[in-house]
Amino acid sequence: MLSDILDNMRLSASNDDMDSRRAHERREMDSCIGIIDGKSYPVQNWSNGGVLLHGDDRIFGVDEVKNITIKFKLADRVMDVTHSGRVLRKGRDKFVLQFSPLTQDIDRKFKHVVDDHLAQEFVNSQA
């Protein structure tokens, strides 16, 4: 109820700056790697909005559009998700690729990755 009142007043109950909130939750716990132009890059974190990769940032230009395949290690297999995005920013051997709008198929695959991780956490908690 209090949050409804604050929302109507356009105030926030959070200490977070409204501009710093992210549209998508970052995921760091998944075992995955990104492949661009045949070269592998470790993934620091990813979300439905993009991916932060480790690697030589000098070979990419800001706003350059690239295709990426992210290989996720799931409980029973490796799932490939291929999509495109643009280099949003780069620096200190890291670069961010902002995804192009997701198709329903890619969105479904990302949800499958999250569901697989949650199922594995549950299984591990029961052991």
Secondary structure by P-SEA (a helix, b strand, c coil): caaaaaaaaccccccccccccccbbbbccccbbbbcccbbbbbccccccccccccccccccccbbbbbbbbbbcccbbbbbbbccccccccccbbbbbbccccaaaaaaaaaaaaaaaaaaaaaaac
